[in-house]
Amino acid sequence: MLIESDARRHITTAIELEEEITSYEEREKHKGKVVLNCEEYNEIRKKLVNKCCQINAVANVEGKGRDDLGIDILVEAESTVRRISETQSRAVRKLADNIKKAFTNIRVLLRKYNKNIDAVDPQLKNNPELVEVLVPYEKSWEKGKEFFGSKKSCNQLIYLSQLIEGIAEKYKEAKEKIDSIDTEIFLIIPCLVVLNSFDGSDQGICVKYDPLLAATGSPESEQYTGVRDKYKQLQKRTKDGYKLYNIFEQAFFDKPWHASVLKECNITKEEVEQIVHRVKIIAIGMQRYNPMEWNALIETAMEK
């Protein structure tokens, strides 16, 4: 029995901390106060979060067993929910909500365990309910650590999610490709990011996910500079950046151009095709430089 009690020590400690958090919340509620980013409150929650990390390292056999997911992730998620609306970015709100929900689900399970601690298998990985709440906890908090860890990373996620949500509203085929996770969309999106980077509106995504684009003298940098300069030349010639952007946006979706539109913009089909081809090469390079990091960004922005 002593051995079993020792094996459950992480759970019993977590239960005690959850009770302490609940008591604090109830006391403040009775005072008519809403607990928001209170230092004392977060100090208690920090202890539970740290204990959750220890439990995750032992019990989460379906994930990575990470033990470095701190209270700052939860605090930033709560701040994000208050600061960013769904109209600004559904994907960012969803990530923040998932982080909060994952922590709440762990607390709910701890309350259940508190009623019958003997039902908890000392081999924590053998408790299906525990593993079931730890898997989404680790997955969402891991993303939170990546994208809420700095203002720049958060802004990049907001930008990309807005880009994706925008094309889904603008083009029926884009929404269909996104909803069905069509492989074509995974090339179209980075192409649009590269196109946006020519005007510096990509929030630095291109350079972050392929540093070679900014490496002086590298083939990647020279190729990028060449196609960017060519695009800017077309902008000066057409004198209508919005219309030119739409032409290339539609080109990435393989939508046919009207000859009259090209003539009106004073550009040729060949010029468009040449830039489209080069942009695709740059986009593929961005995806391949660090595929794990890129996939995490694109999946989160697509709410997957």
NULOSE-66319 format. One line per 4 residues: number of its first residue (from 0); their letters; for each residue x, y, z of C-alpha. Coordinates in Angstrom, 2 decimals. Example, Ala and Ser with C-alpha at 12.3 -4.5 7.8 and 13.67 -1.06 7.14 Angstrom:
<rs>
0	AS	12.30/-4.50/7.80 ~ 13.67/-1.06/7.14 $
</rs>
This chain:
<rs>
0	MLIE	0.00/0.00/0.00 ~ 2.87/2.35/0.79 ~ 4.35/1.63/-2.63 ~ 1.03/2.42/-4.34 $
4	SDAR	0.61/5.62/-2.34 ~ 4.09/6.74/-3.31 ~ 3.39/6.01/-6.99 ~ 0.24/8.14/-6.80 $
8	RHIT	2.01/11.03/-5.09 ~ 1.90/13.20/-8.23 ~ -1.88/12.78/-8.45 ~ -2.52/13.36/-4.72 $
12	TAIE	-0.40/16.52/-4.77 ~ -2.19/17.72/-7.93 ~ -5.56/17.11/-6.24 ~ -4.51/19.21/-3.24 $
16	LEEE	-3.37/22.04/-5.52 ~ -6.61/21.88/-7.52 ~ -8.58/22.17/-4.29 ~ -6.50/25.20/-3.30 $
20	ITSY	-7.19/26.87/-6.68 ~ -10.92/26.14/-6.43 ~ -11.06/27.59/-2.90 ~ -9.29/30.74/-4.06 $
24	EERE	-11.72/31.15/-6.97 ~ -14.73/30.68/-4.72 ~ -13.44/33.20/-2.15 ~ -12.91/35.82/-4.83 $
28	KHKG	-16.30/35.06/-6.36 ~ -18.01/35.65/-3.03 ~ -16.26/39.02/-2.88 ~ -17.72/39.81/-6.29 $
32	KVVL	-14.30/39.75/-7.93 ~ -13.23/38.14/-11.21 ~ -9.76/36.61/-11.02 ~ -7.68/37.95/-13.91 $
36	NCEE	-3.92/37.62/-13.99 ~ -3.62/37.91/-10.21 ~ -0.08/37.19/-8.95 ~ -1.22/35.17/-5.93 $
40	YNEI	-3.69/33.18/-8.03 ~ -1.13/32.45/-10.73 ~ 1.41/31.35/-8.14 ~ -0.96/28.61/-7.00 $
44	RKKL	-1.81/27.65/-10.57 ~ 1.88/27.58/-11.42 ~ 2.39/24.82/-8.86 ~ -0.40/22.76/-10.42 $
48	VNKC	0.93/23.38/-13.95 ~ 4.38/22.20/-12.85 ~ 2.83/19.11/-11.32 ~ 0.90/18.49/-14.55 $
52	CQIN	4.23/18.57/-16.38 ~ 5.58/15.87/-14.09 ~ 2.46/13.77/-14.58 ~ 2.64/14.28/-18.34 $
56	AVAN	6.26/13.11/-18.42 ~ 5.27/9.88/-16.65 ~ 1.82/9.10/-18.03 ~ 1.56/10.52/-21.57 $
60	VEGK	2.81/7.55/-23.57 ~ 0.90/8.72/-26.67 ~ 2.71/12.06/-26.84 ~ 6.23/13.29/-26.21 $
64	GRDD	5.89/13.46/-22.46 ~ 7.02/17.09/-22.36 ~ 7.68/18.60/-18.95 ~ 8.58/22.16/-19.99 $
68	LGID	5.13/23.66/-20.56 ~ 4.86/26.46/-18.02 ~ 2.16/28.72/-16.58 ~ 3.18/31.51/-18.98 $
72	ILVE	1.50/29.58/-21.80 ~ -1.84/29.52/-19.96 ~ -1.59/33.18/-18.92 ~ -0.83/34.26/-22.49 $
76	AEST	-3.70/32.15/-23.83 ~ -6.10/33.85/-21.42 ~ -4.74/37.25/-22.44 ~ -5.13/36.34/-26.11 $
80	VRRI	-8.81/35.43/-25.64 ~ -9.44/38.84/-24.09 ~ -7.39/40.68/-26.73 ~ -8.20/38.94/-30.02 $
84	SETQ	-11.70/38.30/-31.36 ~ -12.74/35.52/-33.72 ~ -13.20/38.08/-36.48 ~ -9.51/38.94/-36.13 $
88	SRAV	-8.34/35.34/-36.17 ~ -10.39/32.20/-35.61 ~ -7.25/30.05/-35.54 ~ -5.53/32.07/-32.82 $
92	RKLA	-8.68/32.13/-30.70 ~ -9.13/28.40/-31.17 ~ -5.58/27.67/-30.02 ~ -6.02/29.88/-26.95 $
96	DNIK	-9.37/28.26/-26.13 ~ -7.86/24.77/-26.54 ~ -5.08/25.63/-24.08 ~ -7.59/26.85/-21.51 $
100	KAFT	-9.89/23.87/-22.09 ~ -7.02/21.38/-21.72 ~ -6.15/22.78/-18.29 ~ -9.80/22.81/-17.23 $
104	NIRV	-10.22/19.16/-18.28 ~ -7.25/18.14/-16.14 ~ -8.77/19.96/-13.18 ~ -12.13/18.25/-13.72 $
108	LLRK	-10.44/14.84/-13.76 ~ -8.54/15.65/-10.57 ~ -11.84/16.44/-8.85 ~ -13.12/13.05/-9.96 $
112	YNKN	-10.00/11.31/-8.69 ~ -10.42/13.12/-5.37 ~ -13.64/11.20/-4.77 ~ -11.88/7.83/-5.15 $
116	IDAV	-8.09/8.00/-5.29 ~ -7.88/4.22/-4.94 ~ -9.33/3.89/-8.44 ~ -6.18/5.47/-9.90 $
120	DPQL	-3.71/2.88/-11.18 ~ -0.27/3.52/-9.60 ~ 1.17/3.03/-13.07 ~ -0.19/6.36/-14.26 $
124	KNNP	0.14/5.49/-17.94 ~ -2.45/2.73/-17.36 ~ -5.21/5.26/-16.61 ~ -7.02/5.85/-19.95 $
128	ELVE	-8.90/8.93/-18.69 ~ -5.65/10.53/-17.58 ~ -3.90/9.85/-20.87 ~ -6.99/11.12/-22.69 $
132	VLVP	-6.73/14.58/-21.10 ~ -2.93/14.74/-21.27 ~ -2.69/14.21/-25.04 ~ -4.62/17.40/-26.04 $
136	YEKS	-3.00/19.23/-23.12 ~ 0.50/18.58/-24.45 ~ -0.48/19.18/-28.08 ~ -2.18/22.53/-27.47 $
140	WEKG	0.34/23.81/-24.91 ~ 3.23/22.83/-27.16 ~ 1.73/25.02/-29.89 ~ 1.10/27.73/-27.33 $
144	KEFF	4.77/27.68/-26.34 ~ 5.71/28.13/-30.00 ~ 3.21/30.78/-31.07 ~ 2.40/32.64/-27.85 $
148	GSKK	5.98/32.65/-26.64 ~ 6.76/35.91/-28.45 ~ 4.76/38.77/-29.90 ~ 6.40/38.24/-33.29 $
152	SCNQ	5.43/34.57/-33.49 ~ 1.88/35.40/-32.46 ~ 1.64/38.15/-35.09 ~ 2.90/35.73/-37.73 $
156	LIYL	0.21/33.23/-36.80 ~ -2.45/35.95/-36.84 ~ -1.29/37.15/-40.26 ~ -1.24/33.67/-41.80 $
160	SQLI	-4.61/32.70/-40.34 ~ -6.13/35.92/-41.69 ~ -4.64/35.18/-45.10 ~ -6.12/31.68/-45.10 $
164	EGIA	-9.50/32.81/-43.79 ~ -9.52/35.59/-46.38 ~ -8.94/33.38/-49.41 ~ -11.50/30.88/-48.07 $
168	EKYK	-14.10/33.65/-48.13 ~ -12.92/35.00/-51.47 ~ -12.67/31.76/-53.45 ~ -15.05/28.84/-53.20 $
172	EAKE	-12.37/26.44/-54.43 ~ -9.99/27.68/-51.73 ~ -12.49/26.86/-48.99 ~ -13.06/23.43/-50.50 $
176	KIDS	-9.33/22.74/-50.67 ~ -8.82/23.89/-47.08 ~ -11.78/21.91/-45.72 ~ -10.72/18.75/-47.56 $
180	IDTE	-7.01/19.32/-46.79 ~ -6.26/19.14/-50.52 ~ -2.50/18.87/-51.12 ~ -2.60/21.79/-53.57 $
184	IFLI	-3.50/24.24/-50.81 ~ -0.21/23.47/-49.07 ~ 1.64/24.99/-52.01 ~ -0.81/27.80/-52.73 $
188	IPCL	-0.62/29.24/-49.19 ~ 3.19/29.61/-49.03 ~ 3.12/31.05/-52.56 ~ 0.76/33.77/-51.33 $
192	VVLN	3.02/34.38/-48.33 ~ 5.99/34.86/-50.68 ~ 3.92/37.21/-52.83 ~ 3.01/39.25/-49.73 $
196	SFDG	6.65/39.36/-48.68 ~ 7.52/41.40/-51.78 ~ 5.78/44.32/-50.08 ~ 7.06/43.35/-46.63 $
200	SDQG	3.61/42.37/-45.36 ~ 4.36/38.73/-44.50 ~ 5.37/39.56/-40.90 ~ 8.80/38.07/-41.56 $
204	ICVK	7.52/34.52/-42.15 ~ 9.56/33.86/-45.29 ~ 12.91/34.72/-43.71 ~ 12.08/32.91/-40.45 $
208	YDPL	11.17/29.67/-42.16 ~ 13.90/29.89/-44.80 ~ 16.82/32.01/-43.52 ~ 18.69/31.33/-46.77 $
212	LAAT	16.43/33.89/-48.43 ~ 18.22/36.58/-46.43 ~ 21.72/35.04/-46.62 ~ 23.84/37.40/-48.71 $
216	GSPE	25.28/35.67/-51.78 ~ 23.23/32.48/-51.43 ~ 21.46/31.15/-54.57 ~ 18.18/31.31/-52.65 $
220	SEQY	18.70/34.98/-51.80 ~ 19.64/35.90/-55.35 ~ 16.63/34.05/-56.76 ~ 14.31/35.72/-54.26 $
224	TGVR	15.71/39.20/-54.93 ~ 15.42/38.69/-58.68 ~ 11.76/37.68/-58.66 ~ 10.87/40.35/-56.08 $
228	DKYK	12.46/43.07/-58.23 ~ 10.65/41.76/-61.30 ~ 7.33/41.90/-59.46 ~ 8.01/45.46/-58.29 $
232	QLQK	8.78/46.47/-61.87 ~ 5.35/45.17/-62.88 ~ 3.78/47.14/-60.02 ~ 5.30/50.36/-61.35 $
236	RTKD	4.20/49.55/-64.87 ~ 0.60/48.64/-64.01 ~ 0.17/51.44/-61.44 ~ -2.49/49.27/-59.76 $
240	GYKL	-0.97/47.03/-57.11 ~ -4.32/45.61/-56.00 ~ -5.28/44.46/-59.47 ~ -1.82/43.01/-60.09 $
244	YNIF	-1.94/41.10/-56.80 ~ -5.31/39.61/-57.76 ~ -3.91/38.43/-61.07 ~ -1.16/36.48/-59.31 $
248	EQAF	-3.46/35.29/-56.55 ~ -5.76/33.78/-59.17 ~ -2.78/32.36/-61.04 ~ -1.81/30.27/-58.00 $
252	FDKP	-5.33/28.81/-58.07 ~ -4.92/28.12/-61.81 ~ -7.85/30.40/-62.58 ~ -7.89/31.56/-66.24 $
256	WHAS	-6.95/35.16/-66.95 ~ -8.95/37.44/-69.16 ~ -6.74/38.89/-71.88 ~ -8.41/42.26/-71.38 $
260	VLKE	-7.28/42.37/-67.71 ~ -3.68/41.60/-68.64 ~ -3.79/44.21/-71.38 ~ -5.28/46.76/-69.01 $
264	CNIT	-2.43/46.11/-66.56 ~ 0.12/46.28/-69.36 ~ 1.61/42.85/-68.63 ~ 1.86/39.61/-70.60 $
268	KEEV	0.83/36.08/-69.81 ~ 4.44/34.99/-70.11 ~ 5.56/37.51/-67.47 ~ 2.95/36.24/-65.05 $
272	EQIV	3.84/32.58/-65.67 ~ 7.54/33.28/-65.18 ~ 7.03/34.92/-61.77 ~ 4.52/32.27/-60.69 $
276	HRVK	7.05/29.54/-61.50 ~ 9.82/31.25/-59.51 ~ 7.55/31.97/-56.55 ~ 6.59/28.29/-56.38 $
280	IIAI	10.26/27.32/-56.19 ~ 10.81/29.76/-53.31 ~ 7.66/28.52/-51.55 ~ 8.77/24.89/-51.80 $
284	GMQR	12.17/25.82/-50.38 ~ 10.47/27.55/-47.45 ~ 8.45/24.41/-46.71 ~ 11.48/22.14/-46.90 $
288	YNPM	14.02/24.15/-44.89 ~ 12.49/23.08/-41.56 ~ 9.39/21.04/-42.41 ~ 8.39/20.30/-38.80 $
292	EWNA	8.27/23.98/-37.85 ~ 6.53/24.97/-41.07 ~ 3.92/22.21/-40.73 ~ 3.19/23.30/-37.15 $
296	LIET	2.57/26.86/-38.37 ~ 0.39/25.93/-41.32 ~ -1.66/23.36/-39.40 ~ -2.33/25.79/-36.56 $
300	AMEK	-3.27/28.59/-38.96 ~ -5.64/26.21/-40.75 ~ -7.19/25.19/-37.41 ~ -6.12/21.57/-37.88 $
</rs>
